[in-house]
């Protein structure tokens, strides 16, 4: 019975839209982390990436789960459009680096870089997903588009993966048109 109640609570939490505190116009917190692309690790520094164009950060709960896999595949499929708009895209998760290396290769076809979201970063971007198992941190599903000035241009926070790619792509294409 306890399991059924816990499972029902988890399903209810996943169905609710996530809340993102960083509003449009807010300064995006700068951070450094490690990531993986095609199985190879790299260092990621947000402010350095913003010198080359806008950045899409899409936070997702857990690699190799259905929604996160479908979302990441959709980002990979649309990478040529993001690149044409001058944007960089990076998937962010609390998963460990070896998991993200494998996810980057197997799911993202070595197209979309994945990076570690550490607790301070999760707090700064307000993307912590409350979970029953407090031992395993997870982020909710929130996408940010950050302009070259370091300010949030668009935010979409919804546990459904379906609209994240279209909304972030529309935002970076609008930036490119300016």
Buried (B, 14 or more C-beta within 10 A) or exposed (E): EEEEEEEEEBEEBBEEEBEBEBEEEBEBBEBEBEBBBEBEBEEBEBEEBBEEBBBBBBBBBBBEEEBBBEBBBBBBEBBEEBEEBBBBBBBBBBBEBEBBBBBBBEBBBBBBBBBBBBEEBBEBBBBBBEBEEEEEBBBBBBBBBBBBEBBBBBBBBBBEBEEBBEBBBBBBBEBBEE
